[in-house]
Amino acid sequence: MVHVYSMNGLNIAVDGNSGSIHVLEDVAYDLLNRFNNPFTCDQAIEELQGRYSAENIREIWEEINSLIEKGLLFSPEIDPANVINNMDVDNGLKALCLHVAHDCNLMCEYCFASKGNYKAARKLMPVEVAVKAVDFLINNSGKKKNIEIDFFGGEPMLNFSVVKKTVEYGRRIETLAGKKINFTITTNGTLLDDDKIKYINENMDNVVISLDGRKEVHDAIRYDAAGRSTYDRIIGNALKLVHAREDKSYFIRGTFTSRNTDFSRDVLHLADFGFDEISMEPVVGKGEDFHIRREHIPEILAEYERLACAYIERIKEGKPFRFYHFNVNIYKGPCLYKRIAACGAGTGYLAVTPEGDLYPCHQFVGKPEFIMGSLDTGINNNTLVEKFGKVNIFTKEECRGCWAKLYCSGGCHANSYYASGDILKPEELVCAMQKKRLECAIVIEACRIAKKQKNL
């Protein structure tokens, strides 16, 4: 299948089965937009004779057919058996998400973790469980050399002593095990101080700070237990941490809801502070007034386009930043085998609760039917192992006919589950947003290339 669209003055075609991308002249755009493959040159000339010359149409028609012969347009559907049978499968774990705190000092209205306790008793992870988790990851990581531990919550700063002891233990044994552990921490930023910032910048390979953008947007939904504003505290702490972080990775991660569908203003607000690594995610869930519904989608898709246009202008002005969902490597992206099932939930990635229970990912924590085992027993829910192991773009019916499948890789299992009750059924609204983000990312890269060529 071929997806054809126009944005920011550019015509684009994406071949869904090969992943190839083409910038089109107007005549090529009209040909691909009007005709299904195969079509004859005479048909094209008859249909478009009032707009283009027969010679021009014939020339472009030949170029299109050359690309078809090379498998770059209207390429055949990928054979699932051939891909899966040739996969060099390393079943080792890649990452653990350690829920070091099922507790939080904030009361964010949209929190998928039920204000931090995941609908259970508030609890902090004992150091013994955290250390056991490090051993579990190393012992089950197979041939993987680079592995990851993400400190998560709730708010992990409420259990920072265990975070530090876990890092200390991991650093002590990683070399002996022939591994490199990459540590990440996700925090709401309110409890950061100079000592914590120094420690994080010295010991965390990545840090994620939650901040929703403009003060009025952020404070309306991310407030503390006393209902007080948190924006000023977080923005100050985040700036201090990022300025001292030098070239190490970080993300300022926001969430947009139905209340701020003009979220491009929040992204640009953060960029204006000098943050150059920004993510803004749609809220997870349904049923509340702030959740995203079908009627919000047209406005949200238009907003992504507005953000892309502003993004391009910032690049032209020499003031670029990186927006997570526009960071698509169209040249050297993941190999085909990773593209069919990029999410490692339940296979290469697990979440660990304070008690040591194992879940497919952090968004399934608190649902007993998704317990895959524990640090003591190992993974023993074979039904879940098999279920998550089989999730890919070939087993998701909606994905097989989607032009974006080799970039999206089937989407988030948790989003699918919470929308439909089935991890094999992608969430329609999320799919619409993901496809628009991909369209934007491709146009941005095309504009970036054009700028480089102009400057040569």
N, C-alpha and C positions, 0 to 999 in steps of 0.2 A: 504494500500500500504506500501511496505517496501523499504527504500532507503539504498543502500549498497555502501560504498566507502572506499578507503584506503588513509591515509595521515600520514606522519612522522613515518612510520613503523607500524601503527595501522590499523586494519580493524574494521569498524564501521557499524552497522545496526541501522536505526531509523525507528520505526513503526509510520507511519504518522497519524493513527487514535487514537492510545493510547498515543503517545508521548514518549513511552518507548525507551530506548537507550541500545545497547548491544555492547560490545567489543568482537570481534570474533577471534577464531583460524582460520588458513588458510583454513582448510577443511570446516568449517561453512561458511566462506566468499565465497568460491567457490560454495557451495550448494545454498546459497541464491542469489548469483550473476547470477547463470546459470538457475535456475528453478523458475517458478511461482508456487504459491500455488493453488491447491494441487499438490504434486508430490510424487511418490512412492520411497521407498528405493531401489528397484531393478533398477529403472531408474537412480538413483544417482550412484549406484555402477557401472553400465554399462558405464556411461559417464565419471566417474572419476577413473576407476580402475587402470589406469596407474600412477596415482599420489598418491593415498592413498589406504590403505588396506580396504577390505570389512568390517572388524570389526570396524575400525575407522569411516568409513562412516556411518555404522549402528548406532553406539553410538551417533554420532552428529545428525543424522536424528531423533533419539528418543528425544534428548534434544530440537531440534527445534519444534517437535510436542508437547512436553510438554509446551513450551512457547506459541504455538498457542492455546492450550486448555485453558491456563490461560488468554488469550486475550492480550498477550504482543508481538505477532508477527502476521501479517496478520489479525489484529483485524477488526471487522466489522465497516463500516462507521457510524459515529455519526449521530443519528437521529436529524435533526434540530428542529423539532417540540417539541421533548422531552426536548431538552436543553432550547429552548426559553420559553416554557410554564412553566418551573420550575425555571426560573430566578427570584431572589428576586430583582426587579428593584427599584433602588432609582434614580429618575430622576433629582436629584439636581445637580447643577453646582459644579464642582470640582475646576476649575481654570479660571482665566481671564488673558489674555495677554494685558497689557496696553501699547499702542503705545504712550508713553509720548512725543515722538519727531518724527515727519515726516520730519526729516532733519538730515544731517550727515556732519561731517567734512572730511570724506574720500570719495574717488571716485572709489571704488573697481569695477573692470571691470566686474565681474560676478554677481554683486548684484541683487538678485531677486526683491528687493524693489526699483529698478530704482534709485540707488544712494541715497536711503533713503527717497524719497518723495512719493513713490508708485504712480507715474505718476499723481500727484496732486500738489497743491500749498504747499510749505513748511510751516509747522505749528507745534507749540508746544501745548501740551494738557494743558488747564487751570486747576488749582487746583480744581475748582468746578466740572469739569467732572471727575477727578480722584477720588474725594471723593464720588461722585455719583456712580462710578463704584464699590467702596468698599461696599457701601450699597447694590448695586444690587447683588453682589456676595453673601453676607451674606443672603440676603432675598430670594435668589433662590437656596441656597445650600442644601435645604432639610435636611435630617438626617446626612449629612456629618459633621464631627467634624473638620477634617483637610482640609483646603482649601488653594489655592495658588494664588498669584498675581505675575506675571512676568513683570518686567519693560523692555520694548523693544523699538526698533526704526526702522530705523534710529539709532541715537546714543543717548541713554537716558541721558548721562552726559550733553548734551546740555540743559536739563531741570531738573537739579539735585535738584533744590529747590522744585519742585513739587514732585519729588521722595521722598524727606525727609518728606514733609508735608503729603504725602499719607501714609507713614509708621507710622508716628506719630498718624494719625487719626485711622488707622487700629489697632494699639496696644491699643489705648484708648477704642475701642468699642468691640474688639474680646471677651474679657472675659464676658462682659455683654450679648453678643450674644451666649455664650456657644461654641465658635469656637476657633481654633488656625490657624492663617494666617501664611503661610510660604512664605517669600518674596525671589524672585530671580531677579537678574539683569544681562542683557547681554550687554557687552560693547566691543568696539574695543580696549580699553585700552590706547588710546593715551592721553586722558584728565585726567587720574588718577594723583592725587598728594597725599601727605601724609594725608591731612585731609579727602579726599574722601576715601582713602584706609582704614583709621581708621573707618570711618562711615560704610562703606560696611562690614567690618569684624565684626563690632559690631551688625549690624542690618539685614544683608542679610543671609538667610539660605543657599543660594547657589549663586554662581557667575560664569558666563560664559565669558571667554575672548577669542576673536577671534585672532588666530595666525596660519599661514599656514605652519609653519615648517622652513625649511632652509631659510636663508636670501635672497638668489637669487630667490627662488620660491615665497616667500611672497611678496617681493618688486616689483616683475614683475607684480603683479595683485592687490595688496592692497596698494595704494598710496594715498596721500592727495590731496586736491583740486589744489595744486600747482605742482602736479606730483612728490613730494618728497618721499623719503624712509620713511617707518613707523616702520620697523622691530626693530631698536635699541630702539626706544622709548617704544614700546610695551613690548619687552622682559624684559627690565629693570623694568618697572612698574609691569608686571605680576609676576616676581620673588619677588619683594618687597611685593606685596599683598599676595601671596601664603605663603611665609615664615612667615608672621605675622598672617596667618589665623589659624594656629594650626590644630585642627582636624575637622574644619568645611568644608562642601562640596564645591567643585569648579570643573570646567572643563576648560581645554585649548581646544578650539574647532577650528579645521582647516577645510579647504575645499580643495579637490584635483580636478584637472581638467585634460583634455587630455594632458596638457603640463607637468604634473608631475605624470605620471602613475607609477613612482617609489616611490610612496608616503610612503612606509614603511620607507624610509630614513628620511622623514619628521617626522614621528611618533617617530622614535628612536632618532632623533635630539632633539625633545622636551623632551623625557625621559632622555636624557643625561644631561639636565639642572636640573633634579630633579623633574620635574613635574610628578606626579604619577596618575593623572586623565586626560586622553587624549581622544579626539574624533577627527576623521578625516572623513568628510562626502563627498560623491561625489557631484559635482556641480549640481545645479538644473537648468533645462531649456534645450533648444535645439536651433540650428540655427547658433551659433557662433563657431569659430574655437576651442575655449577652451572647448566647451561642449562635453560630452562623447557620442560617437557613437558606433554602433554595432562592428566595427572593433577594438575598444579598449578593448572590454570585455575579450577576452582570456588573454591579458596581465595583466589586472586588477585582474582577478581571480587568476592568478599565483602570483601576488604581494601580495594578501591576504595570500596565503599559505606561501610565504617567510616571511611575517610579523609574522604569527603564529609560524613558526619554530624559529625565533629570539626571540619571546615572551617566548617560552618554554625554550630556552637557558638562558634567563634572570632569569626566575624562578629558574632554576637549580643553577645559579651563586649567588643566593640570592639578585638579583637586580630587583625584580618584579615591574611592574607598571600595571595600569588598563587601557585597551583600551575599550572604550564604547561598541563597537560591539562584543567584545569577552566576555562580562559580561553576560552570560546566566546562570540563576539558573536552573539546570536540576533536582533539588531535590524538591524545594519548590517554584516553579514559581507561576505566577498568577493562580487563579482558572479557571476552564473551561469556565465560563461565561465571564471572562475578556479576555481569550485567543481567543474567537471567534471574538472580536471587541475591541482590546486594545486601539486604537486611539479614544479619546473622542471628536474629532473635530466635532463641530456642535451639540453636545449633552452635554457632561460634560465640554467642553473647548470652550471658545469663545475669539475672539480678539476684542479690543475696540479701535477705532480710536480717534484722538484728538477731533473730533466733537461729539463723543459719539455713533457712529454707531457700530453695532455688526456684526461680520463676523464669519464664522465657525472656522477659525484659521488665524494666521498671514500671511500664504502664499496665502490666498484668498483676502486679503485686497487690495482695489483698483479696484476690479471687481464688479461693481454695481449689477450684477445679483446674487451675493452671499451675499447681505445685508440681515441679518436675522431679523433686527429690530433696536432699539436704546435703550439707557438707559432710555429715556423718555417714549417710547411706549412699551418697553418690546419686547420680541420675538413675532413677528406677521407674519412672513413669514412661514406659516404652510406647504407650499409645500417643502421648504428646510428642515424644521424640520423633516418631514416625510422621506424625501430622505436620509438625513444623519443618521436618526435613524434606517434605515433598512440596512445599509451597514455593512456586516460581511462576514466571510469566507463561509457562505452558500449562500449568494446572489451574491458572486463573482464567476462566473463559473470556472475561471482558478484556484481559490483557493481550490475548493472542491477536486480536484484530486492531490493536491500538498502535498508532504511529510512534508514540512516545515510549514504548515498552523497553527499548534498549538503553534509555536514559533514566527512566523512572524505576525500572526493575520490579514493578509490581506494587510499589508503595508500602505503607506501614501496616503491619499485621494488626496492630492494636486499633488503629483507625478503622480498619475493616471490621474487626470484631465488635467494636462499640457501636458501629453504624448498622450492622446487619446481623450480628451474632455469628458470623462466619469469617474466619481469617482468609478464606479463599475468595471472598466477594469484596472487591475494592469499593471504597466509599466514593460514591459518584461525585459529591461536591469537592472532596479532596482531589480527585482525579482532574476535575475541571481547573482547579487552581494550579495543580502541578503542571499541566500541559501549557497553561498560559505562562508560567514561570520559565518553562523551557523555551517557549517561543521568544520570550524577552531575552533570555540568556544568549540564544543564537544570534539575534539581531545585534546585541551589544558586542559580541565577538566580531561580527561582520563589520561593524562600525570601527572597532578597534583596529582591525586589519587595514581598512581603508585609510585611517589616519596615519598608520605607519607607512603605507605606500606613498601617501601624499608627501610625507616628510623625507622620503628617500632622495 
